[in-house]
Amino acid sequence: MDKYQKILKEYWGYDDFRGIQREIINSICDGRDTLGLMPTGGGKSITFQVPALSMNGVCIVITPLIALMKDQVEHLRQRDIKAAAIYSGMTHSEVITTLENAIFGGVKILYVSPERLSSELFQKKFSHMQVSFITVDEAHCISQWGYDFRPSYLKINDIRSIKPEAPILALTATATPRVVDDIQDKLGFKQKKVFRMSFERKNLAYLVNRTGDKISEVLRLLDEGDCSSIIYVRNRKRSKEIAEVLNKHGISATFYNAGLENSVRDQRQKMWNEGKLRVIVATNAFGMGIDKADVRLVMHMDTPDSIEAYFQEAGRAGRDGQPSKAILFYDGNDRHKLLRRINDTFPDKDYIRKVYDHLAYFYQIGIGSGKGCRFEFNIDRFCQYFNHFPIQLNSSLKILTRAGYIEYEDESENMAQVMMLLRREDLYRLNSLTDNENAVITALLRNYGGLFTDYCYIDESLIAAQSNLTREETYAILKNLSMRRILHFIPRKKIPHVTYKQRREESNLLIFPPEVYDKRKQEYTERIYAMINYAENNDICRSRLLLRYFGEKRSTDCGQCDVCIAHNGHHAKPEDIADAKKSILDLLSDGCRHLATEVNKIRTDREVLKETLEYLISEEIIHTRDGMIFK
């Protein structure tokens, strides 16, 4: 047993590694930049946690989700592993303490968000750390060709320049071959090194249910068994409505979306994790970091706009290896909705220029001025005043951001504020306060100076912890004290902001480079059509189709998706397949493109021809596009 196995056994109780975990660990411990492609539930965390404990220094883990950071830190500390995280909501002193602990050896694994990397404080402290290696989780986010591109990930190379000797470990569960190359390029890999684990999930049946009455089908499936389930929907309103329907039918359910307070989301996810709620109805805000192994059903009532998003969300079913289902409900309107998203996400360039002009009118910014100015952005008022639709407006602002003209922060969170309304001596004379109210006021006075003369930003989590209360209880007490005019409490809120990165230009002079608009629109359009092809496909095994998308050349039919089930009992004889294959290849031997109808005229059994075409296409011997077939 080598040192890596000893660590695995001591801290996690496993006798040996699985899949490609060992190869990734060996590579990163040898100091090589490494990219690991592992499916959801493939054990990604082991590939950086084990080497972090075997090497000198601290492992920096860059991940986009605060909930994931907190969860992993808690689990690591339960195993007596020195782990910490830096996230929004921490006080300045807490951040400094955590970073200095990492400098002086008190932390082996430090989780940070990508946004934190550009902080001057972080970079200064980071330069003094002994860094074993840098882990980039959800690495597809760094690629503009990926489905979930996040500009903050581009800052990773900045900190790499501070510690050029520290190798990079990039991990993702969803990456096409093009994205695999782009990840390595963007992260500055010294040499390309990729380890791939098959994305095949043999215990997971992928099904497409074509129905005009989706909610009835959901209720029918949930009635068939008392299992833990996730239902994905497109928008916040729909998540609440469907959860209410389920509860009316006696199915314990709640909804989850980005519009809820963090504490409410955490509480709902915890109840679902513990089995106190059977179903969670969610938008894609319910995503990375879900670690519930016994989910039996993942259902999509609205079709995602990419195979990557669908594959990752569907993959949250059956992580314990037991038989599970991922069901996509698809009806006659879904194709139209998907195609409409292309123009919603990439509005016409003239429309974007109009939005740019309207912004200037809204803030009264003249030509040649405005650079560096930052404004709160009331999107409802703006839409009403200039007659815009929120979805296209939001997309236009993001394109203007990528083009470098503005910076649009759609959910910039402002911290809560408090100011005392009573004088200090009057406050001390109060005898009507409860013990909890006294505890909250004491915590406020202990942590923040100047409360009697001006508003101070406060951290509700810190006040709650020092008062031995929950965040919800602390919030209620502060609201009550504000109503009684003892203090004035301004709750934290999320406010969009717009910042001019350049002086205002004439809108007709705006330039949208291909990487900002045309190429990205083309890439997005291809992803939409790939999703439509998946949903409307009746010929190729769904598992095989998904694996092909991610570059797996060799795969077999799963035997359990709706396509395979429909084909059971219709397998052609090998000699018939061979004859049909020869006829098709003979037709295409001239190197020209042929109409699919020409192939259909080949004299053979219809099912034999269908099965032969499926085989030739899946093995990439022939190709189809726009109703044409060619080699």
Stockholm file with secondary structure:
# STOCKHOLM 1.0

chainA/1-631         MDKYQKILKEYWGYDDFRGIQREIINSICDGRDTLGLMPTGGGKSITFQVPALSMNGVCIVITPLIALMKDQVEHLRQRDIKAAAIYSGMTHSEVITTLENAIFGGVKILYVSPERLSSELFQKKFSHMQVSFITVDEAHCISQWGYDFRPSYLKINDIRSIKPEAPILALTATATPRVVDDIQDKLGFKQKKVFRMSFERKNLAYLVNRTGDKISEVLRLLDEGDCSSIIYVRNRKRSKEIAEVLNKHGISATFYNAGLENSVRDQRQKMWNEGKLRVIVATNAFGMGIDKADVRLVMHMDTPDSIEAYFQEAGRAGRDGQPSKAILFYDGNDRHKLLRRINDTFPDKDYIRKVYDHLAYFYQIGIGSGKGCRFEFNIDRFCQYFNHFPIQLNSSLKILTRAGYIEYEDESENMAQVMMLLRREDLYRLNSLTDNENAVITALLRNYGGLFTDYCYIDESLIAAQSNLTREETYAILKNLSMRRILHFIPRKKIPHVTYKQRREESNLLIFPPEVYDKRKQEYTERIYAMINYAENNDICRSRLLLRYFGEKRSTDCGQCDVCIAHNGHHAKPEDIADAKKSILDLLSDGCRHLATEVNKIRTDREVLKETLEYLISEEIIHTRDGMIFK
#=GR chainA/1-631 SS CCHHHHHHHHHHCCSSCCTTHHHHHHHHHTTCCEEEECCTTSCHHHHHHHHHHHSSSEEEEECSCHHHHHHHHHHHHHTTCCEEEECTTCCHHHHHHHHHHHHTTSCSEEEECGGGGGCHHHHHHHTTSCEEEEEESSGGGGCTTSTTCCGGGGGHHHHHHHSTTSCEEEEESCCCHHHHHHHHHHTTCSSCCEEECCCCCTTEEEEEEECSCHHHHHHHHHHTCCCEEEEECSSHHHHHHHHHHHHHTTCCEEEECTTSCHHHHHHHHHHHHTTSSSEEEECTTSCTTCCCTTEEEEEESSCCSSHHHHHHHHTTSCTTSSCEEEEEEECTTHHHHHHHHHHHHSCCHHHHHHHHHHHHHHHTCCTTCCTTCEEECCHHHHHHHHTCCHHHHHHHHHHHHHTTSEEEEEEEEECEEEEECSCHHHHHHCCCCCHHHHHHHHHHHHHCSCTTTSCEEECHHHHHHHHTCCHHHHHHHHHHHHHTTSEEEECCEEEEEEEESSCCCCGGGCCCCTTTTHHHHHHHHHHHHHHHHHHHCCSSCHHHHHHHHTTCCCCCCCSCSHHHHHHTTCCCCHHHHHHHHHHHHHHGGGSCCEEHHHHHTSSSCHHHHHHHHHHHHHTTSSEEETTEEEC
#=GC SS_cons         CCHHHHHHHHHHCCSSCCTTHHHHHHHHHTTCCEEEECCTTSCHHHHHHHHHHHSSSEEEEECSCHHHHHHHHHHHHHTTCCEEEECTTCCHHHHHHHHHHHHTTSCSEEEECGGGGGCHHHHHHHTTSCEEEEEESSGGGGCTTSTTCCGGGGGHHHHHHHSTTSCEEEEESCCCHHHHHHHHHHTTCSSCCEEECCCCCTTEEEEEEECSCHHHHHHHHHHTCCCEEEEECSSHHHHHHHHHHHHHTTCCEEEECTTSCHHHHHHHHHHHHTTSSSEEEECTTSCTTCCCTTEEEEEESSCCSSHHHHHHHHTTSCTTSSCEEEEEEECTTHHHHHHHHHHHHSCCHHHHHHHHHHHHHHHTCCTTCCTTCEEECCHHHHHHHHTCCHHHHHHHHHHHHHTTSEEEEEEEEECEEEEECSCHHHHHHCCCCCHHHHHHHHHHHHHCSCTTTSCEEECHHHHHHHHTCCHHHHHHHHHHHHHTTSEEEECCEEEEEEEESSCCCCGGGCCCCTTTTHHHHHHHHHHHHHHHHHHHCCSSCHHHHHHHHTTCCCCCCCSCSHHHHHHTTCCCCHHHHHHHHHHHHHHGGGSCCEEHHHHHTSSSCHHHHHHHHHHHHHTTSSEEETTEEEC
//
